[in-house]
């Protein structure tokens, strides 16, 4: 954090000196209306010295931040349309490569094919706070993607550069606990995307007890902004519902008795970094940290939501020929009644049926590239986890009932088999699942097979 502050101050000093070189005084961007941002971008790309370049980059980002929404969208549209590759240069490079395809001409072709926008973004990143500003710029672009011509090409450039800038080697893992500065704790509350944190007392119950952990990745250029964080419960067994982990009345357990680490919430914090992978690195490093701290841990599992299940099931119920029998469709009409989950008789009838149907959802329903349709499943299976158990009635919150009829699942990270599972999934889309779940899938005759 000290290094980040030092270099930030150094860049600001360079920017201040550069402003004088280009005829700007500090504060011009905030005091004057946003204008000619594209002209300033052209000037930034013209090859000025470092000090003037930093000053121009800061001026562009300051004016962009001061602009209203219409002006910012106009700028983003121009960024998408006007800063692609130099077509004439690219055509010449293609012709030279076609005539004589050697290594030198391959390099020339690679350089000519790079959009000018990538170099512009690199130079904007030189401004103090540039990385943070660019992440926010992409976040706004993603919100207005449909109205920006050429958005896909521009976004590919942002994603390409961010993938390098937010490489795992630059990320810092920090434990979040009750002594973490309040400004960061407030962001943990705001960014929690799986199980809402209702107030500070709710947050305290997730951080302060000795059997609870939270870890986050940070980047040196976004010192107080978590990129992604995971919440963990230390237990003596695999939990089957979120209520038993988040209950206000639960009694903390001594860490010496813990055998299992349950990852029950993973939240991405920066929408401007959408598509930049952090989660797999986070889980693997946290497993290493916990293993060193608590050698008695033998199981690493998740208690994960199933965000696509209710939507998929609704479509299957509407199909004439799908994965559901006519009898099952009739029984599933109970889900259409408000409060079905509060009727013990309905719950007893629905629980085994939801387990069976959910097993088909994970093991048979496939989307693009013959992968599971569920996004959380793709994430964990791609990391080498095994689909271990399906838990009906595990999340009875309004959100849980809406997205999955209360179903949650456990993914098991068996350290002995992670790499093997990952390779099987990556190469052929094979879903690693427990024997019990395979037995839940209906046989070819249409008869559900019971769990052993």
N, C-alpha and C positions, 0 to 999 in steps of 0.2 A: 504494500500500500504506500510506503514511503517512496519507493522507486517510481510508482505511478504518479504521485504528487510532484516529485522532482522533475520528471520529464514533462509533465503537464505545464508546470511553471516555465520550464525552458522553452517549450513550444510557444507559450504565450509571449515570452520575451522576444522570440524571433518574429512572431506575428506583429507585435507592436512596432518593431523596427521596420518591418516590411511595409506596414501601412504608410509610413512616411515616404517610402520609396515609390509607392504607386499613387500618392496624393490622397490618401484616406486618413481621417482622424478616428481615433477609437470612439465607438458609439455611433458612427455614421449609419450602420446597418439598422440599428434600432430606431434612430430618429427620422430616417428618410423612408419614404414608401418603397416597397419591394419593386424594383424595376430592372429591366435588362439583365436578368439573371443569366440568360443564355449568352449574352455578350460577355459577361464576366467569365462564364465557363470557357468560351472560346479563348479569352485572354489567358486563363489558367493553363490551357493546353498549348499555348504558344511557345512554351519553353523558357519562361522567366527563371530568375535565380531562386534559390530556396527561400530566402526571407520574403521576397515579394510574392512567391507562390503560396506560402503559408498564410500571408495576409489576405490574398485573394480568396483562398479556400475558406478562411474564417468569414470573410465578407459574404460569400455566397450562402454559407450555411446560416449566418445570422439573418440575412434578408429572407431566406426561405422560411425560417422559423417565424419571422414577423409577418409573413404574408397571410392573407385569408385563405380559406379552403379552395376557392375558385382559382386563385393565382397559383397555389401550390399544385393543383391538378393540371393546370396549364403547363407549368414547368415540367412536371413528370411526363406529360404527353410529349413535350419537346425533347426531353431526355431520351425517351423511347424511340422517337422518329428520326432525330437529327444526328445522333452520335453512334451510328453503326460503323461498320468497316468502311474505309476509304475504297470505294468501288473501283476507281481507276487503278489504284495501286494494287488491289486484289486481282483484277483482271490481268495486269502485267505479270504479277507473280505466278498466276495460273499458267499463262502462256509460256513463261520461262521454265517452269517445272515440266510442262508437257513436252517442251522441246528438248530438255536435258535434265531428267529427274535425278539430281545428285543431292547430297546432304545439305550443301550450302543453299540450294534453291528451296529445299524442304523447309529450312529455317526461315528463309525469306517469306515463303508462303504462309507459314504459321504466324509470323509477325503481322503480315498484311491482313490476315483473316481476323485478327483480334479487333473487336469493336473499339472505337475511340472512347466509348463510354467506360470501358474498364479502366483505362488510364485516368480518365476524369475522376472516377470514384476513388482510385488510389490517391490522387492528389488532394481531393477533398478530405481524405482521411488524415492528411498531415495537419489539419487545423486542430487547435486544442479542443478536446471533446468531440473530435470528428467521428470516431467510431460510433459513439452513442447517437450522434445526430443521423448518421447513415442508417443505423438500425431502425430509428424512428421513421426515416424517410421510406424505407422499404415497407414498414408496417402500414404506412398510409397508402403506399402504392398497392399493396395487397387488398386493402379495403375497397379501392376503386378500380380494381383490375379490369372489370367489364367495360369501363368507360375510357380506358387508355389504349389507343391503337398501338400495336407492337409491344404490348405488355410482356408477353412470354419471353421475347428476346432480352428485354431489359432485365426482367427478373432472373433470367439465367445468368446474367452477368453479376448481379448482386449475390446470388447463391454461390457462384463460382468463387468469388473473392471472399465471401464470408466463410466458406468451407476452409479456406487457408488461414484466415485471421483467427478463427475460433477452433483451430486445430487442437486436439487433445493436449498437445505439448504446452499450450499456452494457458490451459485452464487450471484453476486452483480449487482444490476440495477443501471446504471449511465446514466444521460442525456448527449447526445452529442450535443454541440452547437458550435458557432463560436469561443468561447474561449477555447475549448478543445485543448490539445497539438497537434501540427502539425503532429507528427508521427502517432497519432491515426486517425486524419482526413485523412491522406494519405491512411490508411488502409480502411477507410470507402469508399473512392473512388475506391480502388482496389477490395474490396469485394462485392460491389453492384452488385447483380445478376439479378435484374428484369428490372430496367430502368437505363441504363448506365449513370454515372456522367461524363460529358465530360471534365470538367476542374474545377479549383478552384472556378471560378465565378459561375458555375452551382451548385457546392456544397454550396456556400454561399447562393444562393437563396433557398436552401432546409433547411438551418439551422438558418439563421439570422433573417428572418422576424418574428414578434410576433405571426403569425398564423401558424407557422411550428414547429414541434417537431421531435426529433429523440432520441430513447432510445436503449441502448445495455446492454447485459449481459456480465459480466467479471467474471473470476475465480481468486482467490488469487494467484495461481501459474502461471497464464498467465496474468500478471498485465496489460500490454499494448496491449493485443491481444483480441479484441472483439470476442465473440463466435457467437453471432447472434444480428442483430439490425433491428429495424423497423422504417420506416419513416412515418410521420403523417401530414396530412393537416387538419387544423381547418377551417370549412366552415359553411355556413348557410343552407346547403342542401346536398343531396346525389349527388356526381359528377357522370357523365355518360361517361367521357372520361379522359384519362391521360393528354391530352393536356391542359385542363382547369386548372389542378393542377400545371403543370410544365412550363406554358407559361412564357417567359421572360418578357412579358409586363403586367402581371397581377398586380393588386394593392392589397397589403396586407390588411387584414381585422382586425379591432380591436377584440381582443379575447373576449371582453364582448358581442359581437354580435354572437359568434359562438354557434351553436346548435348541430353540427355534427363533430365527429372526424373520419377522413377517413384514414385507414391504407392502404397505396398504395404500399408499398414495404417491404418485409421481406426477409432478406438475411442471410443465414448461412455462417459463415466465415471460419470455420476450417474443411477441408475435412476429416481430421483424426478423427473427431468426428461424421462422417456420421452415421445416425441411432440412435444417442443419442438425445432424444427429449428435446428441449428447447422452441420451438415456442409457445406451449400452455401456459406454465408458463409466458412467456414474455408478450403475449397479455393480459392475465388476470391481471398481475401486472400493466401494463401500463394503462389499463382501470381504475384501482383503483387510480393510481397516477393522471390521468387526471380528474377523478371525484372529487378528493379532491381539485385540483387546480382550476378547472373551473366547479362549480356546475351547470352552465347553459347548459352543454352538455346533450343532451337527446338521441342522436343516436350515436352508435358506429358501423361503417360499414367498409368494405374493398372495394377497387377497384382492383380486382385480375385478373391476366392473366389466360388464359385457354390453357396451354401448349400442351395438347394432342388432341385438337379439330380438327386441320387441318389434322393430321395423321388419326384419326378415320374417318373423313368425306371422305377422299380419299378411304379408304377401303370400306365404305358403298356405295360409288358411283360405285365401281367395282363389287359389289355383284349383283347377279340376283334377289335375294329375301332378302331384308333387311328392313331397316326402312325408305327408301326413295321410293317415287313413281317414275314412269318413267318420268312424267312431271317435277318433282323436279330435277331429274338428268339432264334433258335437260336444265333447267333454270340455274343450278349450273355450267354449262360449262363456264359461263361468268367469273368465278373465274380463269380460265386458262389463261386469257389474261393479259399481263403486263399492269399495270396502270389502271386496272378496277376501283380501288377505287377513281380515279380522274375524273371519268365520272359521273356527277350528275344523269343521267338517270339510269345507271347501279346500282348506290348506292341506289336509290329509290326502285329499283326492288329487290335488294339483301338483304337489311336491314331486312324487315319482314320475308323473307325466312330464313336467318341466325338465327334470333331469334327463329323461330319455330324449326329448325333442332337442334340448340344448346339446346333447352329445352329437346328434346328427348335424346340428348347426356348425359345430367345430370340426367334425371329422369328414363330413360329406359336402357341405355347402362351399363352393369355391368361386372366387372372382377372377380377376385378371391374373395371368401367369400361373393359374392353377394353385393359388394361395387361398387361405381361409378368408372369408369375407369380413371377419371381425378385425378392426384395426389394432386393438390391444393384443389380440392373439398373434397377429403378424409380428408385432414388436417383440414379444417375449419368446415366441418360437424361433424367430430370427436370431435371438441372442443365445439360443441353445437350451432354453428351458423345456420342461416337459409339462404338458397339460395333466395335472394330477387329480383334481377333484372338482365336481360341479356342485355348488351349494345353493339349493332353492331357498327362498325366504331369507336371504343373507343381507339384503339391503332394502328395508321397508320405507326408506325415505321417499318423498314424492318423486325425486329424480330417479332413484333406483327402480321404482315401480314403473315409471314411464319408459325408461330405456331398456329394461331387461325383465320386467315383471318380478323384480326382486332377486334375480339370479346373479351370483358372483362365482368366480372360479379361483382355484389355487394353481399357480404355476410353480413347479419345483425346479430350483437351480441346483442340480446335483453336480458338484464340482468335478466328479469323476467322468461325467458324460457330456458336459456342456459343449466341448468342441465337436464331438461326434454328432450330437443332435443338431448343432449349427450347420455342419457340413451336409447332413442328410436333408435338412430343410432348404439350404441354399441351392443345392444341386438339383434336387427333384421335387421340392415342395412337400417332403414327407413330414407329417405331423407326429411328433413324439408324444404319446399319451399313455396313461396307465392302463393296465389290463382291465381294470374295473370299468373304465370309460369305453373301451372297445366293446365290452360286453353289453353296454347300454344301447349301442346302436342297433337298430332293427335289423333282423335277418332278411334275407331275400324273399322270404314268404310273407313278410309284413308283420311278423310277431315279435314284440319287444322281448329282448333277452334280459333277464334280471341280473343284478349285480351279484357277483359271487361273495 
